[in-house]
Amino acid sequence: MARRSRRNHSPAFKAKVALLAVRGELTTAELAKKFDIHSNLIAQWKTQLLQNAIAAFDGGSAKTDEIDVDKLHAKIGQLTLENDFLEKALGRMGGPSAKR
């Protein structure tokens, strides 16, 4: 028996099979035979569909990590102080000026 090359399934195909699995009209084994894929793939796709179902009704707004504005302001202040200090130190050494 010749070995079959690795197949890449489209997201539409995965969604179709996963939806059929969620409906439960056919068993996983029947779906695997019908679409000529392994039953573990169907189980994985079904799990992914159920876990990501919330995103479908999210309203299109992706929740990102909240930005800590106070922390960013503190970092800006620290960098400003460091720049001022280094500018003065460079001026005392008589080297080339940082400001041009």
N, C-alpha and C positions, 0 to 999 in steps of 0.2 A: 504494500500500500504506500503510495507516494505521500510525502508530507506536504500539507497545504501551507501556503505562505500566510503570514500574519495579516489579518484583515482589520481595517479601520472602519468602524461603523459611524455613520453620520449622527449628529445630535437628534435629528428628526426621527431616524430609525430607532434610536435608543428610547426616545420619548414615547413612540408608538408602542413598542414592546413593553415598556414599563407601565404604561396606562392599561394595556391589556392585562398585565399581571395584577395590577391594583384592582381592576374590576372583578377578577376572580372567576370569570366565565370558563377559562381553561386553566389547567394545572400548569405549574412551572415546567414539568417534564413535557407536556403537550406543546407548550409554547416553544420550548427548546427544539423539539423535533420539527415543528412547523417552520421555524425560522433558521434552522440549522446552526444553532449557537449553543454554547454550554449553559446549563441551568444556573450555574454560579453567576454568570454575567447578568442574567435576568434578575437574580436576587440583588445584586449590587446596584443595578439600574433602578430597581424598584425602591431600594433604600435611599438612593440619592434623590429620587423624585419626591419621596415623602419628606425628607429632610429639607429640601429646598422649596417646598410648596409655599412656605411663608413669604418668600421673596416675590411670588407672583401677585400677592395682595398687599405688598409693602407700600404701594402708592408711588413707586418710582424713586423714592428718596432712599439712597443708601446711607445707612448709619455708619458714620466714621467715628474714630476716636475723638472725644471732646478735646479741643485745643485748650491748654492751660495758658491763658493770656498773662496771668501774673508771672508765671515762670518765664515766659518769653520776654516780658518787660525787664525782669531781673537780669536775664542773659544779655539783653541789649545794653543795660546800664553797666554791667561788668565789662563788656567789650569796649564800650566808650571810655571807661576809666583806663583800661589797659592801653588803648590807642593814645590817649592823652599823655600817659606816663611815658610811653615809648617815644612819642614825639618830642617831649621835653628832654629826655635822656639823649636822644640823637642830636638835639640842638646844643647840649652842653659839650658833647664830644667834638664838635666842630666839623662833623662829617657832612655829607650831602644832606640837604634838608628833605624832609618827607613831603613838605608842601612845595609845589612847583608853581 
